[in-house]
Amino acid sequence: MTKAADLRQKDVAGLEEEVKSLQRAHFGLRMQKATQQLSNTASLRVTRRDIARAKTLLVQKRAESAAKSNKE
């Protein structure tokens, strides 16, 4: 489980990489579920929410940087 505080410390590029890695992990879990190899199905929900958390913070960081550039 990814903590929001850990994600807030990352920059935009770091968050994009985190989203990509979480999506890869989620894909792997979905494939395991499809082949009935996944024992902990709750991990799908956790990774899906981690992806949403990271994407939300990514949008916020992009909005902050856009606001800063518009101010100058």
Stockholm file with secondary structure:
# STOCKHOLM 1.0

chainA/1-72         MTKAADLRQKDVAGLEEEVKSLQRAHFGLRMQKATQQLSNTASLRVTRRDIARAKTLLVQKRAESAAKSNKE
#=GR chainA/1-72 SS CCCHHHHHTSCHHHHHHHHHHHHHHHHHHHHHHHTTCCSCTHHHHHHHHHHHHHHHHHHHHHHHHHHHHHHC
#=GC SS_cons        CCCHHHHHTSCHHHHHHHHHHHHHHHHHHHHHHHTTCCSCTHHHHHHHHHHHHHHHHHHHHHHHHHHHHHHC
//
